[in-house]
Amino acid sequence: MTTGSDPQGAPRRPLRDNSLSIVFGVLLLLTLLGQSIWGLVGYNAEARTAGLQQLSYWRYVTSSSFAVDVAENWQSEYLQFTLYILLTVWLVQRGSSETKKPGESGRESDKEQQVGRWATAKSPAWARVGGWRTSLYSHSLTLVMALVFLLSWSAQAVAGRVAANELRLRDLLEPLSMAQYLASADFWGRTLQNWQSELLAVGTMAVFAIYLRERGSPESKPVGAPHDLTTSDD
């Protein structure tokens, strides 16, 4: 079934037109399910060894142990994209399909960005209106990514403190305050091990895209393109 056509004239098919987000959404749910199942198995195995009470599936997925594991992954992913969106405004990698070409760094002109009097009839309303709304909309992607990062990092801190204090109470130790937990090895160990993996992945992707190809992918240059061709080179 089709529902009209897009601006390029191709018929609109909701499933096809949104297939990338749908597939990633399904994969996200499947991996969360798998993480919860294997996390429960691991948690209960440790509980049996320590002679402690085991948890049901529902109690585990609503526990601080599961929450901190999820939050620490989410915050690092959103940090990765926040930094990449910001840094690629100004920084380039010659030959990479992941950046602008050398000499085109910066915010670009209103004409290039199609804002204000350069906006078209199909431009978003806040791109046309000018003033603070256009300014805010001009940075909305970074702002939302950064907000999700901060919220998920905060969730990691809260859930991580609860989980850490549960272990401390088992050992008859005093619970940590939030300030103490934020300065602890547990918090920064969880945080930095995720940050370094995300930074490694983004950095290597930018470099690999210079020399390696994936035919048909918008993340890759054409197979026959020279290595030194950057994204927007003619």
C-alpha positions in Angstrom: 0.0 0.0 0.0 1.3 3.5 -0.9 0.3 6.8 0.7 1.2 9.6 -1.7 4.7 10.4 -2.9 7.8 12.0 -1.5 9.3 15.3 -2.8 11.4 13.3 -5.3 8.3 11.7 -6.8 8.8 8.2 -5.5 5.7 6.5 -4.0 5.6 6.5 -0.2 5.7 3.2 1.6 5.7 3.6 5.4 7.6 0.3 6.1 10.2 0.8 3.4 10.6 4.5 4.1 11.2 3.9 7.8 12.9 0.5 7.6 16.2 1.7 9.1 14.7 3.0 12.3 12.3 0.1 12.5 15.0 -2.5 12.2 17.2 -0.7 14.7 14.3 -0.4 17.1 13.6 -4.1 16.9 17.3 -4.9 17.4 17.4 -2.6 20.4 14.5 -4.5 22.0 16.0 -7.9 21.3 19.4 -6.9 22.7 17.7 -5.4 25.8 15.8 -8.7 26.2 19.0 -10.7 25.8 20.9 -8.5 28.3 18.1 -8.8 30.9 18.0 -12.6 30.6 21.8 -13.1 30.8 22.1 -10.4 33.4 19.6 -12.2 35.5 21.4 -15.5 35.1 24.7 -13.9 36.1 23.2 -12.1 39.1 21.4 -15.2 40.4 24.6 -17.3 40.0 26.5 -14.8 42.1 23.6 -14.7 44.6 23.7 -18.5 45.0 27.4 -18.5 45.5 27.1 -15.9 48.2 24.1 -17.6 49.8 21.8 -14.7 49.1 18.3 -14.4 47.8 17.8 -14.8 44.0 15.6 -12.4 42.0 12.7 -13.0 39.7 12.9 -11.6 36.2 10.7 -8.7 37.0 12.6 -7.8 40.1 15.9 -7.9 38.2 14.8 -5.7 35.3 13.5 -3.1 37.8 16.7 -3.3 39.9 19.5 -0.8 40.2 21.9 -3.5 38.9 20.1 -3.7 35.5 19.4 0.0 35.4 23.1 1.0 35.8 24.2 -1.4 33.1 21.7 0.0 30.6 22.3 3.7 31.5 26.1 3.4 31.3 25.8 2.1 27.7 23.3 4.7 26.7 25.2 7.7 28.0 28.4 6.7 26.2 26.5 6.3 22.9 24.9 9.7 23.1 28.2 11.3 24.2 29.8 9.8 21.0 27.3 11.3 18.7 27.2 14.7 20.5 30.9 15.0 20.2 30.9 13.8 16.6 28.2 16.2 15.5 30.0 19.2 17.2 33.5 18.3 16.2 32.7 17.7 12.5 31.5 21.3 12.3 35.1 22.4 12.6 37.3 19.4 12.1 37.9 17.4 9.0 39.6 14.2 7.9 40.8 14.4 4.3 39.6 11.5 2.2 37.0 10.4 4.7 33.3 10.1 3.8 32.5 11.0 7.4 33.5 14.7 7.3 33.3 17.8 5.2 36.1 18.5 2.8 39.1 20.6 3.9 38.3 24.3 3.6 34.6 23.9 4.3 34.7 23.8 8.1 32.6 26.1 10.1 28.9 27.0 10.6 28.3 27.9 6.9 26.3 30.8 5.6 22.6 31.3 5.9 22.3 30.7 2.2 24.1 27.3 2.4 22.0 26.4 5.5 18.7 27.6 3.9 17.6 29.7 6.9 15.9 33.1 7.1 15.3 34.7 3.7 17.1 31.7 2.1 14.6 29.2 3.4 12.2 27.5 1.0 8.5 26.9 1.2 9.2 23.3 2.4 11.8 24.3 5.0 10.9 23.7 8.7 8.9 26.7 10.1 11.6 27.5 12.7 14.2 27.7 9.9 12.1 30.4 8.2 11.0 32.5 11.1 14.4 33.9 12.2 15.4 35.2 15.6 15.9 33.0 18.7 13.8 30.2 17.3 15.9 29.8 14.2 19.0 30.0 16.4 17.7 27.3 18.7 16.6 25.1 15.9 20.0 25.5 14.3 21.6 23.7 17.2 18.6 21.4 18.2 20.3 18.1 17.2 23.3 18.7 19.4 21.1 20.0 22.3 18.8 17.0 22.3 21.7 14.6 22.0 23.6 16.3 24.8 20.4 16.4 27.0 19.9 12.6 26.6 23.6 12.1 27.4 23.3 14.1 30.6 20.0 12.4 31.6 21.4 8.9 31.0 24.7 9.7 32.8 22.7 11.0 35.7 20.6 7.8 35.7 23.9 5.8 35.7 25.1 7.8 38.7 21.9 7.3 40.7 21.4 3.6 39.9 25.1 2.9 40.3 25.2 4.4 43.7 22.2 2.3 44.8 23.8 -0.9 43.4 27.2 -0.1 45.0 25.6 0.6 48.4 23.7 -2.7 48.2 27.0 -4.5 47.9 28.5 -2.3 50.7 25.6 -3.1 53.1 26.2 -6.8 52.5 29.7 -6.3 53.7 28.5 -4.2 56.7 30.1 -1.0 55.3 28.7 2.5 55.5 26.8 3.5 52.3 28.3 6.1 50.1 26.8 9.6 49.6 26.3 10.8 46.1 29.4 13.0 46.2 31.4 10.0 47.4 30.1 7.8 44.7 30.8 10.3 42.0 34.4 10.3 43.1 34.6 6.5 43.4 36.5 4.0 41.2 33.2 2.2 40.4 31.6 5.3 38.8 34.6 6.4 36.8 35.6 2.8 35.9 32.1 2.3 34.4 32.1 5.6 32.7 35.6 5.7 31.1 35.6 2.1 29.9 32.5 3.0 27.8 33.8 6.4 26.6 37.1 5.0 25.3 35.3 2.3 23.3 33.0 4.8 21.7 35.8 7.2 20.9 37.8 4.3 19.4 34.9 3.3 17.2 34.2 6.8 15.8 37.9 7.6 15.3 38.6 4.3 13.4 35.4 4.7 11.3 36.6 8.1 10.1 39.9 6.7 9.1 38.7 3.3 7.7 36.3 5.2 5.5 39.3 6.7 3.7 40.6 3.4 2.4 37.7 0.9 2.7 34.3 0.7 0.9 30.9 -0.7 1.3 29.1 -0.7 -2.0 25.8 1.2 -1.9 26.2 2.5 1.7 25.8 6.3 2.2 28.5 5.9 4.9 31.0 4.9 2.2 32.5 6.6 -0.9 31.8 4.9 -4.2 34.0 1.8 -4.6 36.1 3.4 -7.4 36.5 6.7 -5.7 40.1 7.8 -5.0 41.3 7.5 -1.4 41.9 11.2 -1.1 38.3 12.1 -2.1 36.5 13.7 0.8 32.7 13.6 1.2 31.8 16.8 -0.7 34.6 16.9 -3.2 33.6 17.1 -6.8 
